[in-house]
């Protein structure tokens, strides 16, 4: 209720003038009599809403709020919103009107001013959603370029160790997750459309280079090219989400757009797996990268035509625009890369190797410096640590645990189907294709679930799906029909992915203002992609130990040098059972991560319920206090 918000005594100037929710102070005499307030009509209040701005252009865009309170027995509060500043304050029969300069808090963020959303046609909105969703579609499709044909790549590069093989996917996810944070800020500074177009061009050029890196047959060069290729989606994903957040008002339209964006993920993963496997089977695996480059160029051209320009960004004075946090970017990106490198290189070099724990310690030192800088030494932090509420931290914690387990589930599922059960890359892609169908269903149901139950309960459902999907694979027998545990796991896991990602995106997009939509998108996407990469690194260390233990249990030599190990494409007798036993270690680690996600989601629910109960108690107390004061005032 508005009367409750007024009594919070939120000071004016909480937001700067360029903030989309800034309201300039209104110097009007306050109401002094409850009888005068009772006689104030809603129509006169509507005619009295006004605001002053510095320029005519800003006047047409600046939101204003008029608050009129009728303190009668019905305790009726009226909110009248106007975007026109032409109305001057007036009075009726000598009665004055009560105004307040009030920055819109989070509780009213759902009543976003429609004047702050560009008016575009329905057809163009649909085209915008399709172009934005193509970023997530090709992001996960690009990741699966080295997941579906995993045995084809192992054969081409003559790989003998699982740790080396996982670098092809981990390097891509590492840079996607790491560079998303500065990419979102660059979009806030220079325009999300500009960075979006640059992202497509980068993605296309590096895909071409990655395809041609086959000539060297160098594993390190190919991994570096994959890492550089991942910078393209890092530029695309947060700015695509920001474009949706800026062109759709808070409510059913924005939630539906985000749900479609979430549905594009499993669709892209499935399409990327199927087409990459098909190309590797019929043509040659580098062609998947060159065809991806062609698609990126086409979508880039469509983006230039379809994506609307950012009038709000162009109207903001340069002195008021956010600046780039260079020190925060340097420490944050360096820390994330160092930690990720240590986690993914440890399965190859061993945790006792000096440069593994050295880079890990340096990474944590950089992250500590990053936190200090963000909290104390910058006006425009890459991550608004102080501005995020507890709900956002709970949601991001669920994303980290759940998607970390998902990366392990997906990578070792492909290894299991291709290496242990002996399926081709194309058949394996077909067996994982139900992800697309159920993924669309779960993504579109997010809108209704969030509206009906709230983000916390949706997160709990998603974490339970992560847990069940991982547990089904961890217990799968070697010789069992695909239609039992494997199929059930494949159709359950999309419920985890496509409920958690849109729900977290909706929460953070609604919690942060319009000029920070790039940061809101960056946080969720960073957690998703970075935790996939880190999860693969930790799972690789567990897999190495599990493989050694399986060799010992089967009476095999577990201290064979790497150069003497059989190729991963070789299938000597009895090795399928050993490999399956070694896969159970990473899968049970995924179960543990998803269980942590369930616990975080439960804490999220308890926090939400406690906060709702506290708000209800405070509101009831304030209403009782006002009624008592009103009664004594009328008696006197």
N, C-alpha and C positions, 0 to 999 in steps of 0.2 A: 504494500500500500504506500501511496505517496507520503502520507502523514508520518509513516514510520521512517521513510528515507529522510524527510526533512529534519527529524529529531536526531539523526546521526551527526548533524552539524558538520558536514563535509566542507572543508574550506575551499573558497574559490581559488583558482589558479593551480589546482591539482594537476591539470593538463596544460601543456603549452598551447599557444594560439593556433599553431598549425595542426594540432590534434583534431581528428574528425569529430570528437565528442566534446570539444571546448565550447563553453557557453560564456559569453562576456557578462560581467556584472550588470545588473539592472538596478539603477538608483531610483526606486519608487517607494513611497511611504507604505509601511506595513499596515495590515489590518489590525485595529485596536479593539474591536468589539465583536463578540461572538454573534450579536444580532445582525451586524453589518455583513458578516460572512454568511449568515443563514439566508440573507436576502439577495446575495449575489447569484445571478443566474448563470447557467452554463454558456448561453449565447454571448453575454457580455464578457465572460472570461475568454471566450474564443476570439472576440474582436480586440482583446487587449494584449494578445501575445505579440511580442516584437523583440527584435535584437538589433544591435548596431554593429556594423562591420566596416572595415576600412575602405574597401573598394567595391564598386558595383558588381564585379565578377564574383567576389567572395560572398556578397550578399545573397546571390542566387543559389549558393551551395551551402551556406552556413546553417546548421540546424538550430532550432530554438525550442524551448519548452516553456509552457505556461502551466503553472500548478494552481488549481483552485480547490479549496477545501471547504466543505460544508459540514460543520460540526453539529449536526442535529442528531436526533435519535438514530437515524439510519447510518450515521458515521460514513457518509459517502465521500469518496475521493475521486476527483476527476482529473484526468490528464488530457490536455489538448495540445497537440503538436502542430507546429506550423513551420514551413520552410520559407515563407515570404516575410521579409523584414519591413515591408511597407506599412504594416499596421502599427499605429502609435498607441501608447497607453492612454486609456480614457477612464472615466469614472461615470457612475450612474447615480444621479440624485445625491451628489456630494459624497458618495461612498468610495473608498479607495480599494485598490486591489493588491493582494499580497503576491509578490514575486520573489524568486530566489535564484541566484546563480548556482546551478547544480551540474557538476560533471556527471554524466551518465555512468552509474556503477555497473558491475558485471551482471547484477540481477535484472537490469533493464536492457542488456545487450541484445536480447531477442527482439526488442522493439526498435530495430535499427531504422534510422531515417531513410526512407526511400529516395530522398534527394541525393544521397551519397552513392547511389548505385546507377551506373550508366544505363540509359534506356536504349535497349537494342531489341530487334525483332525476335520473335520466337524461333524462326528458322535459323537466324544467326546464333542464337543461344545454343541450339542443338548442335550446330557446326562447331561452336566453341568447345562444348563438352567433348565432342569426338576428337578434336585436335588435342585438347588437354589430356584426355585419356590415352591418346597414342603415346604420350611420354611414359606413362606407367606400363603400358602394353609392351613397348619396345625395350624398356628398362629390364623387365624380368625376362623378356625374350632374349635379350643380349646376354643375360647371365646364363641362361640355359644353352647358349651356344657351345659351352664346354662341359655341360653336365650330361646332356643326352648322348652325344657321341664320345663318351668318356673313354671307352675301350678303343675307339678309332684313334683318338689322340695318343693313348698309351702305346699303341702299336706303332704309330708314325714316329714318335719321339723316343721309342725304345725305353720306356719307363719301367723301373723295377720296384719303386717305392711309392706307397700311397701318399706320403707327405708331399712328394713332388707333384703328384697329380692334382692334389687339392689346391695348389697354388693358382692354377688356371682360373678357378672360380673365385677363390678368396681374394686374389689381387683386384679383380673387378669390383667385388662388393666392398673392399676396403676403401677404394677411392670414391666410390659412389657415396658411401656413408660418411667419409671424412670431409669431402669438399662440398657437401650439401649445405653446411652451415654458412660458409662465406658466400655461396651462390645465392642463398636467400637474401642476405644483406645486400649483395650487388643488385639484386632485383629491386629491393626497396630504394636503393640510391639512384639507379640509372633507368629504371622502368622494367617491369617484369616481362613485357613483350620483347624488349631489346635483348635481354639475357636469354630469353626462351629461344629466339631465333639463332643467337650465337651458339647455344647448346646443340641445336640440330646440326649446324655446320661442323662443330667440333666432333660430334658423334659420327658424322659421315666420313670425315677425313681420317680419323683414327681407326675406324672400321676398315677402311681401305688399307692402311698401313699394317694393321694387325693381320689381315689376310695375306699380305705379301711377306710377312715375317717367316712364313714356312720355309723360305729358301735357305735360311741359315741353319734350320733344324736345331736351333739353340733354345733350350727350355727357358733360360733366364730372359733372353730377348723377347720371347713370346709372352712371358708373364709380365714383363715391363709394358709391352704394348697393350695387354689386357688391362693393366692398371691405368694407363693413359686413356684408353677407350672409356673407362668408367667415369672419367671427368665429364663427359658429355651428358649422360643421364643425371649426374649430380647438378648440372646447370639446369636441366629440364624439369625434373620432378618438383622441387619446391616452388618454382615459378609457375608451373602449370597449376598447382594447387592454389597459389596466391591469385592467379587470374580468375579461377573459379570463385574464390572468396570475395574478390573485388567486384565481380560482375553479377553476383547473385545475392539477394538480401538474405539475412539470417532467417531461417525457417525451412519450410518444406522444399523450396527450390534449391537452396544451398545444400541441404542434407541429401537430396536426391542426386545432385551433381557429384558430391563426394562419394556417395554409394556407387555411382557409375565408375568413378575413378578407382575405387577399390576393386570393383568387378573386373576392371581391365587387367589387374595383376595376374590372376590365375589364367585368364584368357591368353595373355601374352606369354606366360610361362609354358602353357600347353602348345600354343602355336610355334613358339621358338623351338621347343623340343621336337615337335613333329617335322617341321620344315628343315631344321638342321639335320636331323637323322635322315630325312628323305634326300636332301642334297648330298650328304656324305655317302649315301648308298648309290645314288644314280649319277652324280657328278663327281664332286671332290669337296672335302670339308672346307677349304678356304673360300669357296663360292658363297657360303652362308654369310661371311663378313662383307663380301662385296655386294651381295644383294641387299643386305641391311643398309649399306651406305646409300644405295639408290633410293630405298624407301625413305631414309632420313632426308634426303634432298627434296623429295616430293612433298613430305609433310612440312618441311621448312618453307617451301613456296606457299603452301596452303595457309600456314600460320601468318605469313606476312599479309595475306588478303583477309583472313577471317578474324583474327584476334583484334579486338578494338584497341585504339590508342588509349593512353591513360591520361585523361584530362586533369584528374586530381593531382597527378604527379607533376604535370607541366605547369600547373597553377601555383604550386608550392615554391616560395622563394628559395634560391640555392642556399642562402644562409640558414634556412630553417630545415633543410633536408638532413637526414641522418648521414653522418660521416662514417668512413670505413674504419673499423677497429683493427689497425695493423698489428699491434702487439698481441691483442687477443687472438687474431687469426694465426699469427706466427706460433704462439705457444700452444694453442688448441690443436691446430692441424699437425704440428710436429709431434705433440704428445700422442694423438690418436694413431698416427702412422707408426711411431716407434713401438707402441704397445701392440698394435696389430701385427707388425713384422715379427716381434718376439714370439707371439702366440702361434703364428703360422709356421715359423721357421724351427721352433722347438721340436716338433716331431722328426725333423730331419737331422738337426745337429745335436739334440739332446739338451735337457735343461741345465746340465752341468757345464755346458760350453760358456766361456767367459762373455762372449758378445751377446748371448741371449739374455742373461740376467742384467747385463750392463744397459742394453737398450731398453729393457723393461723398466729399470729404475729411472733412467733418463726420461722415459715416457711419462711415468707417474709424476716426476718432478715438473715436467712441462704442464701437465694437467693441473697440478696444484698452483703453479704460477698463473695459469689461465683463469682459475676460479678467483684468485686474489685480484687480478686485473679487472675481471668482469664486475666484481662487487665494489671496487674502490677507485679505479683509475680511468674509467671511461664513461662518457655520457650516452653513448650509443653501443651498448654491449651486443656481441653476437648472440648471446643467450641471455635473455632478461631474467636472471636468476631470482631477483627480488620481486619481479612482477608476476611470476607464476604462482598460482595457488596450490594448495596441497593436492587438489583433485588432479591437476596436470602432472604432478610428480608421481602420483599413484598410477595414472594411465601410462606414463612413459616407462615406469618400472614393469608394468605388465607387458608392454610392447617388447622391452629388452629381453625378458625371460622367455616369452612365448616365441618370438621370432628367432631367437638364438636356437631354440629347440627345433624350429621348423627347418632351418638350414641344414642341420644334421640329419633330420628325417629325410629330406629330399635327396641330398647327395648320396647317402648310403642306401637309399631305396634304389636309385639307378645302378649303383655298384652291385647290389644284391641281385637285381633282375638280370643284369647283363653278364656279370662275372660268375655268380654262383649258380643261377638257373640257366645261364647260357642263352638268353634271348638276344636278338639283334637290337640295335638302337631304335629301329623303326617300330618293332613290336613293343619294346619297353615304353616308347612314347605313346603308343596306342593304349597301353594298359594304364598309363597315368592321365589320359585325356579326360576321364570323368571329373577331374578337378575343375575343368572349365564350366561344366554344367551346374554342378552344385555350388561352385563359386559365385556364379551369377545370382542364384537363388538367395544365398546367404547375404551377399552384398546389398541387394535390393531390399531385403527384409530388415537391414540395419536401420533404415529410416523409421519404420514402425516400431521396432524394438527400443530404439533410443527414446522415442517420444512416449512410449508406453511404460518403460521400466527405468530409463536413465542409463547413463554411460557405465556406471559401476556394475550393474547387473549384466549388461552386455559383455563387459570385459570378463566377468566370471564365466559366462557361457563359452566365450572364446578360449579361455585358459583351460577349461575342462576338455574342450575339443582337442587342444594341443596335447593334453595329457593322454587322452584315450587313443588318439592317432599314433603317438609315439609308442605307447605300451603295446598296441597290437603288433607293431613291427618287431619290437624287442622280444616278443614271445613267439614269433612265426617259426614254424618248422621248415626244414629244408625241402621236403617233398610234400607239398600241400597244394591244393587247387588255388589258383589265383583268386577265385570268387569268394573265398572265405575271409581270412584275416587281411590279406593284402588289399583286396577290393574295398573292404570296410574302412580300412585306414585311409585309402585314397579319397573316398567320398566324405569322410568325416573331417579331414584336415582343412579343406576350404572353409568350413564353418569357423575355424580358428583364425585363418588369415583374413577373411573378408568380413568378419565382425569386428575384429580388434582394430584394424587399420582405419576404416571409415569412422568408427566411434571415437578414437583418439583424435583424429583430424577434426571432426566436428567440435569436440570439446575445446581444443586449443585455438581453433579458428574463431570460435565464439568468445573465448576468454581474452584474446588480444585484439587491439584496435586495428583499423584498416591499414594504417601505415606500417604495421608489423605482421602482415599476412605472410610475407616471405619467411620470417623467422618461425611463425607458427607451423608452416609447412615443413621447414627445415628440421625442426626438432623430431617430428614423427618419422620422417624419411631417414634421418640420420640413425635413429635407434633401430629401425628395421634393417637397413643395409649393413651398418657397422656391426650389429650383433650377429647377423648371419655370418659375417667373415670371422669374427672372434669365436663364435661357436664352433665353426669348422676347425679353427686352429686348436682349441682345447680338445675337441673330439679327436683330432689327429694324434695328439699325445696319448690319449686314452686308448685309441685304436692300436697304436704301436705296442703298448704294454699288453693289451688283450691278445694281440697276435702272437707275441712271445709266449704268453701263458698257454695259448692254444697249441702251439708247437710242442711245448713241454708235455702237455697232457697226452698228446698223440705220439710221443717218443721221437720227435724230430729235433734236429739241431737248431737252436734258436740264436746262435751267435755267428751265423754265416755273414761274411762281409757283404756290403750292399752290391758290389760288383758281381758277386757270385749268386745272388738271388735270382730266381727265375723271373722272366718277364711277367707282367701282370696279365698279359693275354694268354699265358701258358696255363694249362689245366692238367697237371699231373694227377695221378690217382690219389684220392683221399684229401686233396687240397680244398675241395668245395666245403666239406664239413669244417675244416680249420678256419676258412675265411668267414663262414657264417658265424662261428663262435666269436671271432674277432670283431664282427660287426655289432654284436650284442652290447659290447662295452659302450661305444658311442650312442647307441639307441637308448640304453638305460641312463646315460648322462642327459640325453634329451628329455627323458621322463622326469629326471630330477629337476631340470630347468623349468619344465612346464608345471611341475608341482609347486615350485617357488612362485611361479606366476599365479597359480590358484590362491596361494596364501596372500599374496599382495592384493589380489582382487577382493578377497574376503575383508582384508583391512580397509580397502577402498570403500566397500559397502558400509562397514561399521562407521567409518569416518563420515560418509555421506548422511547416514541416518542420524548420527549424533549431531551433526551440523543442522540438519533439518529440524530436529527436536529442539535444539537451542534457539533457532530463529523463531520457532512457533512460541516458545515460552516468553522470549523477549517481546514479541509482537503482542501477545495477550496481555502482558504486564503494562505495556505502553497504552494499549486501548483502555484498560481498566483505570489507569492513572488519568487519562484525558477525560473519561466519563465522570470520575469523581470531581476533578477540577471544574468541569462544566456544570455539574450539579450544584457545587458550592457557589459558583459564580452566579448562577441563576437565582439561588436563594438570597444572596446578598443584594 
